[in-house]
């Protein structure tokens, strides 16, 4: 089922590339589909089959292996509805140098349209891939070793991995599913569904080798913090969007709350307040509300001390603000051109000079994919991609752009060809290396 011969070849190639750094030939075959409405024609290549619904998921996960040859992907045979507990997601490697061959490696019963099943390469590993799954009445994570074809199971699902590859952080996905549908998973009842601020769930740390888990930050303790001088305890609280700092010493999470549980589709699109909190990743202590505005949205760590966040600080305009951890210091980045919320990351290998970003659909249902050069304020539009009207709410298809680990290629999910969601790539070498 898992094509062990193909996987053995994958493992051997990865080991070979590890011995020969810099080996990175172009893919043998791509499907060039063009990029609509770009400032100049940046060729866009589809790397998925155009038949199944194919995508990767969130923008802050590592999709490409260290050699740049294998892209992770997920696919399923339907769209346009929420997944059920019995819908199986198929996980595979896409060989970019062998006609985009799909090599299956596993399946998942714990997934959503926005973040998939959190499939990603384990940092520092050329052989290990991790994703979330369901095992009976509990969510777990699977670690797959390409060199052996073996899978081991960890007792909790993961939300984000530490860059040093030693641990993950996570939270209660069944609670997220109740309070922000589409970002959790169906199939496991929430034992705290009747509690507004439970004490026994929150942010946990999971050792990737031993499976040891520790609850670091209970929801109850963070819900007890005043918001603009007033108590918010009497609301429905949850954590979302966890991310570990580049030095693996701090963890960020969004603390969210809503006053009432309403219609599922309404809850999937908004109606909550958010504040951004950081803490010590080993102990859960040294907690700091780095963005108390209530407006924190998409973000990325720039370095161990700074986060680039779409927000509206109190008394300031909406924009991408560079926040200094454990202080209220902030700086507006790209204020003239990065004027819309998007999924932002820094391009590797550019000393944080380039930001990769996207937008939500405009009035013409076009999503813009672009690069922003921080030192000069230059914006390079890679393309504007049509998102048909049916892609809204919980099953919308955001571009969620990612790069390879070399920072030379962009990968994104899109529906602009009319083939359902598919995965695409653009070579950005000339742009980022020519700056």
Phi, psi and omega per residue, in radians:
X1 nan -0.611 -3.049
X2 -1.747 0.256 3.074
X3 0.885 1.086 -3.018
X4 -1.060 -0.582 3.124
X5 -1.136 -0.761 3.114
X6 -1.099 -0.696 -3.114
X7 -1.208 -0.609 3.069
X8 -1.101 -0.696 3.086
X9 -1.100 -0.717 3.100
X10 -1.016 -0.842 -3.111
X11 -1.076 -0.731 3.140
X12 -1.139 -0.688 3.119
X13 -1.140 -0.723 3.135
X14 -1.104 -0.723 3.102
X15 -1.151 -0.672 3.112
X16 -1.094 -0.791 3.131
X17 -1.146 -0.555 3.104
X18 -1.098 -0.561 -3.136
X19 -1.445 -0.287 -3.092
X20 -2.211 1.288 -3.128
X21 -1.053 2.534 3.111
X22 1.667 -0.196 3.077
X23 -1.285 1.930 -3.060
X24 -2.692 1.097 -3.137
X25 -1.155 2.818 3.117
X26 -1.186 2.697 3.076
X27 -0.995 2.615 -3.140
X28 -1.262 -0.524 -3.116
X29 -2.632 2.460 3.048
X30 -2.456 2.913 3.054
X31 -1.963 1.813 -3.086
X32 -1.431 2.151 -3.075
X33 -2.055 -0.084 3.140
X34 1.428 2.784 3.098
X35 -2.102 2.093 -3.052
X36 -1.283 2.314 2.944
X37 1.075 0.542 3.072
X38 -1.401 2.806 3.079
X39 -1.091 -0.496 3.035
X40 -2.624 2.814 -3.040
X41 -1.340 1.679 3.021
X42 -1.589 1.996 -3.079
X43 -1.035 2.354 3.137
X44 -2.001 2.248 -3.119
X45 -2.056 2.230 3.030
X46 -1.407 2.361 -3.113
X47 -1.989 0.046 3.120
X48 -2.007 3.036 -2.830
X49 -1.362 -0.244 -3.131
X50 1.298 0.122 -3.126
X51 -1.986 -0.973 3.085
X52 -1.443 2.818 2.937
X53 -1.287 1.980 -3.047
X54 -2.152 2.381 3.084
X55 -2.866 3.063 3.097
X56 -1.880 -0.934 -3.130
X57 2.285 -2.214 -2.923
X58 -1.444 2.828 -2.955
X59 -1.483 -0.242 -3.044
X60 -1.831 0.355 3.108
X61 -1.940 2.737 -3.102
X62 -1.561 1.876 -3.116
X63 -1.495 -0.538 -3.038
X64 -1.776 2.481 3.072
X65 -1.251 2.938 -3.064
X66 -1.078 -0.380 3.131
X67 -1.483 -0.277 -3.099
X68 1.447 0.119 -3.088
X69 -1.571 -0.676 -2.999
X70 -1.931 2.167 3.066
X71 -1.824 2.377 3.056
X72 -1.410 2.571 3.090
X73 -2.640 2.903 3.077
X74 -2.352 2.605 3.123
X75 -2.607 2.682 -3.117
X76 -2.637 2.823 -2.989
X77 -1.660 0.298 3.123
X78 -2.595 2.920 3.016
X79 -2.561 3.070 2.969
X80 1.434 0.171 3.040
X81 -2.628 2.880 3.102
X82 -1.267 2.518 3.049
X83 -1.174 2.597 3.048
X84 -1.818 3.084 -3.094
X85 -1.170 -0.295 -3.093
X86 -1.845 0.020 3.123
X87 -1.381 2.127 -3.079
X88 -1.649 2.257 3.041
X89 -1.695 2.293 3.136
X90 -1.703 2.313 -3.055
X91 -1.978 2.388 -3.125
X92 -2.671 2.989 2.998
X93 -1.744 2.443 3.038
X94 -1.894 2.022 -3.102
X95 -1.462 1.813 -3.060
X96 -1.244 -0.216 3.141
X97 -1.914 0.182 3.126
X98 -2.430 1.054 3.047
X99 1.041 0.566 3.132
X100 0.949 0.689 -3.141
X101 -1.042 2.354 3.070
X102 -1.564 2.124 3.132
X103 -2.016 1.837 -3.090
X104 -1.173 2.429 3.111
X105 -2.244 -0.221 -3.131
X106 3.085 -3.077 -3.138
X107 -2.429 2.860 3.129
X108 -2.531 2.500 2.999
X109 -1.985 0.371 3.129
X110 -2.377 1.611 -3.042
X111 -2.765 2.844 3.068
X112 -2.513 2.934 -3.077
X113 -1.225 -0.510 -3.060
X114 -1.413 -0.824 -3.037
X115 -2.005 0.141 -3.127
X116 1.024 -2.363 3.099
X117 -1.989 0.371 -3.128
X118 1.133 0.434 3.140
X119 -1.104 2.421 -3.121
X120 -2.970 2.816 3.024
X121 -1.333 2.420 3.044
X122 -1.234 2.205 -3.100
X123 -0.982 2.387 3.121
X124 1.408 -0.015 -3.108
X125 -1.963 2.376 3.035
X126 -1.686 -0.145 -3.023
X127 -2.055 -0.240 -2.974
X128 -1.959 2.363 3.075
X129 -2.161 2.513 -3.133
X130 -2.246 2.569 3.033
X131 -2.716 2.941 3.130
X132 -1.638 2.636 -3.116
X133 -2.646 3.055 3.027
X134 -2.056 2.353 3.117
X135 -2.136 1.680 -3.079
X136 1.169 -2.071 -3.083
X137 -1.805 0.455 3.105
X138 -2.515 2.641 3.026
X139 -1.534 2.479 -3.116
X140 -2.415 -3.123 2.952
X141 -2.223 2.579 -3.141
X142 -1.953 2.361 3.044
X143 -1.978 2.073 -3.070
X144 -1.881 2.257 3.141
X145 -1.771 1.990 -3.091
X146 -1.162 -0.513 -3.071
X147 -1.298 -0.464 -3.106
X148 -1.965 -0.319 -3.049
X149 1.291 0.219 -3.102
X150 -1.711 2.607 3.100
X151 -2.104 2.325 3.010
X152 -2.027 2.684 -3.037
X153 -1.965 2.322 3.032
X154 -1.791 2.595 -2.928
X155 -1.331 -0.063 3.123
X156 -2.399 2.693 3.015
X157 -1.329 2.795 -3.128
X158 -1.917 2.629 3.011
X159 -1.909 -0.788 3.119
X160 -2.539 2.635 3.122
X161 -1.819 2.554 3.008
X162 -1.226 2.400 3.121
X163 -1.013 -0.385 3.104
X164 -1.444 -0.032 3.031
X165 1.316 0.215 -3.063
X166 -1.718 -0.438 -3.090
X167 -2.594 2.890 3.054
X168 -2.175 2.841 2.963
X169 -2.117 2.643 -3.123
X170 -2.693 3.107 3.103
X171 -2.643 -3.111 -3.008
X172 -1.405 1.801 -3.106
X173 -1.193 -0.503 3.097
X174 -1.204 -0.532 3.076
X175 -1.277 -0.712 3.065
X176 -1.015 -0.750 -3.114
X177 -1.050 -0.601 3.113
X178 -1.267 -0.622 -2.976
X179 -1.872 -0.340 3.010
X180 -2.483 1.312 -3.067
X181 -0.921 2.454 -3.132
X182 1.754 -0.298 3.104
X183 -1.898 -0.134 2.983
X184 -1.914 -2.799 -3.096
X185 -2.288 2.512 3.006
X186 -1.374 2.885 2.987
X187 1.956 -0.321 3.112
X188 -2.257 2.099 3.121
X189 -1.085 2.597 3.115
X190 -1.557 1.937 -3.127
X191 -1.192 -0.237 3.132
X192 -1.885 0.397 -3.046
X193 -1.061 -0.448 -3.121
X194 -1.717 0.107 -3.132
X195 -1.892 2.291 -3.123
X196 -1.328 -0.619 -3.121
X197 -2.514 1.363 -3.050
X198 -1.149 2.638 -3.124
X199 -1.650 -0.291 -3.024
X200 -1.861 0.150 2.997
X201 -2.327 2.770 -3.126
X202 2.911 -2.303 3.126
X203 -1.739 2.161 3.134
X204 -2.070 2.820 3.082
X205 -1.983 2.366 -3.070
X206 -2.224 2.111 3.104
X207 -1.271 2.176 -3.056
X208 -1.290 -0.267 3.127
X209 -1.690 -0.836 -3.039
X210 -1.660 -0.357 -3.061
X211 1.419 0.054 3.113
X212 -1.090 2.370 -3.113
X213 -2.202 2.536 3.113
X214 -2.456 2.319 3.027
X215 -1.346 2.040 -3.097
X216 -1.637 -0.715 -3.017
X217 -2.413 1.791 3.085
X218 -1.202 2.535 3.104
X219 -1.017 -0.695 -3.100
X220 -0.942 -0.736 -3.061
X221 -1.204 -0.627 -3.140
X222 -1.372 -0.601 3.095
X223 -1.095 -0.415 -3.108
X224 -1.364 -0.162 3.113
X225 -1.323 2.327 3.121
X226 -1.122 2.610 3.068
X227 -2.048 1.957 -3.093
X228 0.928 0.718 3.062
X229 1.463 0.055 -3.123
X230 -2.175 2.633 3.111
X231 -1.317 2.455 3.074
X232 -2.106 0.290 -3.064
X233 -1.017 -0.674 -3.067
X234 -1.426 0.961 3.067
X235 -2.447 3.033 3.072
X236 -1.635 2.037 -2.981
X237 -1.924 2.553 3.008
X238 -2.735 2.924 3.061
X239 -1.903 2.615 -3.106
X240 -2.633 2.725 2.965
X241 0.951 1.231 3.094
X242 -1.533 2.541 3.096
X243 -2.717 2.306 -3.118
X244 -1.587 2.483 -3.112
X245 -1.158 2.771 -3.082
X246 -1.004 -0.475 3.120
X247 -1.637 0.109 3.094
X248 1.123 0.343 -3.084
X249 -1.815 -0.378 3.131
X250 -2.151 2.685 3.051
X251 -2.220 2.426 3.078
X252 -1.893 2.543 2.983
X253 -2.620 2.697 3.054
X254 -1.674 2.138 3.036
X255 -1.629 2.076 -3.082
X256 -2.144 2.635 3.075
X257 -2.615 2.664 3.049
X258 -2.355 2.654 -3.052
X259 -1.315 -0.533 -3.060
X260 -2.577 2.697 3.015
X261 -1.589 2.102 -3.026
X262 -2.140 -2.658 3.115
X263 -1.058 2.475 -3.078
X264 -0.992 -0.806 -3.110
X265 -1.185 -0.614 3.060
X266 -1.099 -0.754 -3.123
X267 -1.220 -0.462 -3.135
X268 -1.226 -0.400 -3.028
X269 -1.915 -0.147 3.116
X270 2.820 -2.657 3.117
X271 1.477 0.359 -3.126
X272 -2.280 2.897 3.055
X273 -1.944 2.572 -3.035
X274 -2.326 2.397 2.888
X275 -2.292 2.593 -3.087
X276 -1.722 2.251 -3.086
X277 -2.182 2.479 2.996
X278 -2.081 2.763 -3.122
X279 -2.755 2.908 3.046
X280 -1.184 2.229 -3.034
X281 -1.292 -0.267 -3.138
X282 -1.606 -0.590 -3.018
X283 -2.047 -0.362 -3.032
X284 1.391 0.031 3.130
X285 -1.625 -2.940 -3.073
X286 0.913 0.789 -3.117
X287 -1.312 2.471 -3.118
X288 -2.538 2.264 3.077
X289 -1.461 1.632 -3.025
X290 -1.333 -0.445 3.023
X291 -2.315 1.689 -3.113
X292 -1.526 0.140 -2.976
X293 -1.187 -0.455 -3.012
X294 1.596 0.036 -3.001
X295 -2.057 0.108 -3.066
X296 -0.994 2.364 3.088
X297 -2.294 -2.173 -3.067
X298 -1.257 2.635 -3.010
X299 -2.819 2.947 3.005
X300 -2.694 2.579 2.970
X301 -1.281 2.246 3.014
X302 -1.446 -0.720 3.136
X303 -2.735 -3.108 -3.059
X304 -1.082 -0.222 -3.061
X305 -2.084 -0.022 -3.049
X306 -2.393 2.507 3.051
X307 -2.205 2.371 3.059
X308 -1.704 2.029 -2.925
X309 -2.275 2.358 2.936
X310 -1.410 2.048 -3.080
X311 -2.837 3.065 3.024
X312 -2.254 1.606 3.117
X313 -1.039 2.671 -3.106
X314 -0.986 2.182 3.120
X315 1.405 0.079 -3.113
X316 -2.135 3.049 -3.118
X317 -1.509 2.860 3.004
X318 -1.153 2.515 3.093
X319 2.958 -3.084 3.038
X320 -1.584 1.948 -3.074
X321 -1.884 2.308 3.058
X322 -1.540 1.901 -3.087
X323 -1.726 2.427 3.070
X324 -1.642 2.118 -3.091
X325 -1.011 2.498 3.098
X326 1.124 0.315 3.021
X327 -2.480 3.054 3.010
X328 -1.840 0.312 3.087
X329 -1.254 2.447 -3.100
X330 -2.677 2.665 3.125
X331 -2.474 2.294 3.121
X332 -1.332 2.265 -3.130
X333 -1.986 2.244 3.081
X334 1.108 0.617 -3.041
X335 -1.035 -0.482 -3.111
X336 -1.481 -0.450 -3.018
X337 -2.149 -0.472 3.074
X338 -1.657 1.300 -2.965
X339 -1.770 0.047 3.142
X340 -2.265 2.612 3.090
X341 -1.065 2.492 3.130
X342 -2.855 -3.120 -3.072
X343 -1.757 1.690 -2.920
X344 -1.758 2.404 3.008
X345 -2.484 2.824 3.008
X346 -1.607 2.446 -3.132
X347 -1.356 2.168 3.140
X348 -1.056 2.630 3.060
X349 1.345 0.158 -3.131
X350 -2.040 0.212 -3.127
X351 0.969 0.680 3.122
X352 1.073 0.404 3.132
X353 -1.398 -0.484 -3.077
X354 -2.004 2.344 3.031
X355 -1.918 2.296 3.027
X356 -1.700 2.353 -3.031
X357 -2.665 2.946 3.059
X358 -2.510 -3.137 3.067
X359 -2.295 2.904 2.941
X360 -1.390 2.904 -3.116
X361 -1.027 2.428 3.082
X362 -1.547 -2.880 -3.093
X363 -1.073 -0.453 3.109
X364 -1.665 0.189 -3.128
X365 1.143 0.485 3.090
X366 -1.719 2.354 3.047
X367 -1.853 2.222 -3.092
X368 -1.647 2.320 3.058
X369 -1.948 2.218 -3.056
X370 -2.655 2.881 3.000
X371 -1.993 2.544 3.088
X372 -2.205 2.240 -3.134
X373 -1.676 1.912 -3.016
X374 -1.078 -0.793 -3.087
X375 -1.105 -0.574 -3.039
X376 -1.928 -0.225 -3.082
X377 1.352 0.242 -3.120
X378 -1.368 2.374 3.082
X379 -2.029 2.236 3.136
X380 -2.025 1.949 3.119
X381 -1.438 2.096 3.134
X382 -1.476 -0.460 3.127
X383 2.973 2.782 3.020
X384 -2.139 2.133 -2.892
X385 -2.094 2.259 -3.077
X386 -1.202 2.320 3.008
X387 -2.027 1.831 -3.105
X388 -0.966 2.641 -3.045
X389 -0.974 -0.457 -3.104
X390 -1.220 -0.261 -3.138
X391 -1.591 1.412 -3.133
X392 -2.389 2.913 3.065
X393 1.084 -2.424 -3.023
X394 -1.083 -0.593 -3.085
X395 -1.851 0.463 2.996
X396 -1.106 2.875 3.100
X397 -2.136 1.605 3.031
X398 -1.257 2.682 3.124
X399 -1.153 -0.641 3.112
X400 0.786 1.017 -3.002
X401 -1.177 2.476 3.083
X402 -2.279 2.888 2.996
X403 -2.094 2.880 2.925
X404 -1.285 3.015 -3.054
X405 -1.257 -0.270 3.086
X406 -1.513 -0.224 -3.127
X407 1.285 0.475 -3.102
X408 -1.950 -0.215 -3.138
X409 -2.376 2.529 3.065
X410 -1.877 2.396 3.067
X411 -2.134 2.464 -3.110
X412 -2.694 2.783 3.085
X413 -1.710 2.469 -3.104
X414 -2.780 2.803 3.138
X415 -2.095 0.237 -2.930
X416 -1.220 -0.330 3.141
X417 -1.463 -0.144 -3.069
X418 1.375 0.319 -3.120
X419 -1.861 0.284 -2.970
X420 1.399 -3.110 -3.127
X421 -1.193 2.344 -3.137
X422 -2.454 2.939 -3.130
X423 -1.905 2.394 -3.069
X424 -2.284 2.834 3.110
X425 -2.425 2.624 3.094
X426 -2.369 2.328 3.066
X427 -1.419 2.151 -3.128
X428 -2.009 0.251 -3.071
X429 -0.931 -0.874 -3.078
X430 -1.095 -0.521 -3.112
X431 -1.316 -0.963 -3.008
X432 -1.377 -0.530 -3.140
X433 -1.467 -0.344 -3.136
X434 -1.515 -0.070 -3.121
X435 -1.404 nan nan
